[in-house]
Amino acid sequence: MLKRLQASFGIHGVRNTVLAKVFRESRDALGPDPTGATDFAFSNKINESGANLIWTTLFTPRTSLNLNAGIGRTELVDIGRRDDYKQIRIGLTHDFLPKLSGSLLFRRLQNDRRSPSGALSRMRFPSD
Protein backbone atom coordinates (compact mmCIF):
# COMPACT_ATOMS: atom_id res chain seq x y z
CA MET A 1 0.00 0.00 0.00
CA LEU A 2 1.27 3.46 -0.92
CA LYS A 3 0.38 6.78 0.71
CA ARG A 4 1.92 10.00 -0.64
CA LEU A 5 1.48 13.63 0.34
CA GLN A 6 3.09 16.23 -1.91
CA ALA A 7 2.99 20.01 -2.21
CA SER A 8 4.51 22.16 -4.96
CA PHE A 9 4.81 25.90 -5.42
CA GLY A 10 6.20 28.00 -8.24
CA ILE A 11 6.82 31.61 -9.17
CA HIS A 12 7.54 32.63 -12.76
CA GLY A 13 8.94 36.09 -13.44
CA VAL A 14 10.44 37.83 -16.45
CA ARG A 15 13.99 36.53 -15.88
CA ASN A 16 13.61 34.13 -12.94
CA THR A 17 11.60 31.01 -12.16
CA VAL A 18 11.53 29.33 -8.74
CA LEU A 19 9.89 25.97 -8.02
CA ALA A 20 9.69 24.25 -4.61
CA LYS A 21 8.43 20.77 -3.74
CA VAL A 22 8.06 18.79 -0.50
CA PHE A 23 6.80 15.23 -0.14
CA ARG A 24 6.18 12.44 2.36
CA GLU A 25 5.56 8.86 1.29
CA SER A 26 4.83 5.66 3.20
CA ARG A 27 4.92 2.22 1.56
CA ASP A 28 3.84 -1.08 3.07
CA ALA A 29 4.60 -4.42 1.43
CA LEU A 30 1.51 -6.31 0.32
CA GLY A 31 3.35 -9.63 0.56
CA PRO A 32 6.83 -11.16 0.68
CA ASP A 33 9.39 -10.22 -2.01
CA PRO A 34 10.39 -13.55 -3.57
CA THR A 35 13.03 -11.95 -5.81
CA GLY A 36 14.86 -10.05 -3.06
CA ALA A 37 15.48 -7.30 -5.62
CA THR A 38 13.59 -4.43 -3.95
CA ASP A 39 13.84 -2.55 -0.65
CA PHE A 40 10.97 -4.72 0.59
CA ALA A 41 13.49 -7.58 0.84
CA PHE A 42 14.86 -5.74 3.90
CA SER A 43 11.78 -4.11 5.41
CA ASN A 44 8.00 -4.40 5.02
CA LYS A 45 7.55 -0.68 5.78
CA ILE A 46 9.45 2.11 4.04
CA ASN A 47 9.06 5.84 4.74
CA GLU A 48 10.45 8.54 2.43
CA SER A 49 10.43 12.32 2.69
CA GLY A 50 12.22 15.17 0.99
CA ALA A 51 12.29 18.67 -0.40
CA ASN A 52 13.59 20.21 -3.60
CA LEU A 53 14.21 23.79 -4.80
CA ILE A 54 14.84 24.74 -8.43
CA TRP A 55 15.86 28.23 -9.57
CA THR A 56 16.33 29.22 -13.20
CA THR A 57 17.54 32.64 -14.32
CA LEU A 58 18.14 34.09 -17.77
CA PHE A 59 21.46 35.92 -18.18
CA THR A 60 20.65 36.76 -21.79
CA PRO A 61 17.81 35.62 -24.06
CA ARG A 62 20.07 32.71 -25.12
CA THR A 63 21.90 31.86 -21.87
CA SER A 64 20.35 30.46 -18.67
CA LEU A 65 21.58 29.21 -15.30
CA ASN A 66 19.80 26.42 -13.41
CA LEU A 67 20.28 25.59 -9.73
CA ASN A 68 18.64 22.49 -8.26
CA ALA A 69 19.13 21.57 -4.58
CA GLY A 70 17.39 18.84 -2.63
CA ILE A 71 17.39 16.74 0.50
CA GLY A 72 15.70 13.44 1.22
CA ARG A 73 15.42 10.61 3.71
CA THR A 74 14.55 6.94 3.28
CA GLU A 75 13.80 4.83 6.36
CA LEU A 76 13.62 1.03 6.31
CA VAL A 77 11.53 0.79 9.46
CA ASP A 78 11.82 -2.95 10.23
CA ILE A 79 15.62 -2.96 10.30
CA GLY A 80 16.13 0.59 11.61
CA ARG A 81 18.21 1.81 8.65
CA ARG A 82 18.06 5.46 7.57
CA ASP A 83 19.57 6.98 4.42
CA ASP A 84 19.90 10.77 4.17
CA TYR A 85 20.50 12.26 0.72
CA LYS A 86 21.77 15.68 -0.27
CA GLN A 87 22.13 16.73 -3.88
CA ILE A 88 22.98 19.86 -5.80
CA ARG A 89 23.06 20.48 -9.54
CA ILE A 90 24.25 23.61 -11.29
CA GLY A 91 23.83 23.94 -15.04
CA LEU A 92 24.60 26.58 -17.62
CA THR A 93 22.89 26.39 -21.03
CA HIS A 94 23.56 28.51 -24.11
CA ASP A 95 21.74 28.48 -27.45
CA PHE A 96 24.38 28.94 -30.18
CA LEU A 97 22.02 28.58 -33.13
CA PRO A 98 18.27 27.92 -33.40
CA LYS A 99 18.89 24.15 -33.43
CA LEU A 100 22.25 24.00 -31.59
CA SER A 101 22.74 24.47 -27.87
CA GLY A 102 25.35 23.48 -25.31
CA SER A 103 25.22 22.79 -21.60
CA LEU A 104 27.68 22.56 -18.76
CA LEU A 105 26.52 20.63 -15.68
CA PHE A 106 27.97 20.07 -12.22
CA ARG A 107 26.29 17.52 -9.94
CA ARG A 108 27.09 16.41 -6.40
CA LEU A 109 25.24 13.70 -4.49
CA GLN A 110 25.95 12.60 -0.92
CA ASN A 111 24.34 9.67 0.88
CA ASP A 112 24.73 9.22 4.65
CA ARG A 113 23.52 5.82 5.85
CA ARG A 114 22.81 5.07 9.50
CA SER A 115 22.63 1.42 10.45
CA PRO A 116 20.56 0.07 13.36
CA SER A 117 23.67 0.29 15.57
CA GLY A 118 23.90 4.03 14.86
CA ALA A 119 27.08 3.67 12.80
CA LEU A 120 27.38 6.21 9.99
CA SER A 121 28.73 5.39 6.56
CA ARG A 122 29.09 8.12 3.96
CA MET A 123 29.07 7.72 0.20
CA ARG A 124 29.90 10.52 -2.21
CA PHE A 125 29.32 10.33 -5.91
CA PRO A 126 31.57 12.35 -8.23
CA SER A 127 30.23 14.84 -10.73
CA ASP A 128 29.15 13.57 -14.12
N, C-alpha and C positions, 0 to 999 in steps of 0.2 A: 504494500500500500504506500502511496506517495502523497505527501501533503506539502504544498509550496506556497509561500507568501512572498510577494515581490512588489516593490514600488520603484518607479522610475520618474525622473524629472528632467526636463530639458529647457534651455534658454537658447534662442537663436537670434543673434544680432547681425549687424552689417558685416563685421569682420571676425566675430568670435561666436563659437557655439560651445556650450557646456552641457554635458549629459551626466546624470548621476543615477546609480542603481544600487539598491540593497535587496538582499533576499535571505530567506530562511527556508530550509527544506528538511523534511524528515522522511526517511524511507524505512519500511519494515519488510522483511523477507516474507513472501507468501508460502514458501516451502524451502526445503534444503536445496543447496546448489550442488548438483551432482558433478559439474565440470570443475569446480574449484577455481574458475577463471575470473570471478567477480569479487568485489569487496564483501559480498554476502558469504563468501567462504570463511571469513574471519569473524563476522558479527552479523546477527540477525536484525540489528537496528543501527542505522547510520544517520547522523545529523550533519547538515552542512549549512554554513552561513557565510556571508561575504558582502563586500561593497566595492564599487567601482566608480571612478571618476574619469571622464574623457573631456579634454579641452582641445579644440581646433581653432587656430587663428590663421588668417590670411595675411602674409607679409606683402604680397603683391597679388594682382589678379591671377597670376600663374604659379605662385609659390605659397605653400601652406605648411604649417607646423602642427603636429598632432602629439599630444601627451596623454597617455593612458596609465593610470595607477590603480591598483586594486589590492585588496586583502581578502583572505578567506580562511575558513577553518572546516576541517572534516573530522568528525568524531566517530570512531568505531566503538560503540557503547559497550558491547559485551566483553571486549578485551581491554577497554580502558585506553586505547591509543588515540592520540590527537595529533593531527597534522595542521600546521599553520603555514599559509602561503602568503608571500608578498611578491608583487610583480610590478614592474614599471617598463613602459615602452615609450620611446621618443622617436618620432619619424618626421622626416622632411621630404616633401614631394614638390617637384617642379615640372611643369608642362613645357617641354621644349618646342614642340610642334603640335598641331591639333590632334594627331594620332600617335604622338611620342612623348612619354613622360618618364621620369626617373625618380627613384626613392632611395633614401638612406634611412636605415632603421637600426636602433639600438634597443636591445631587450635584456632585462635582467629578471631572473626568477629565483626565489629562495624558498626552500621548504624546511621548516623546523618540525621534527617529529618527536613527540614525547611518548615513551613507552609506558606501560602500566607501572613500572618501577620508578617513573619520574625521570629516567635518563633522557637526555636531549641528544639527538643526532641532527646535524645540519647538512643539507645538500644545497649546493649552488650550481646553477646551470649557466654556462657561458653564453655570451651574446651570439646571436645567429649571424 
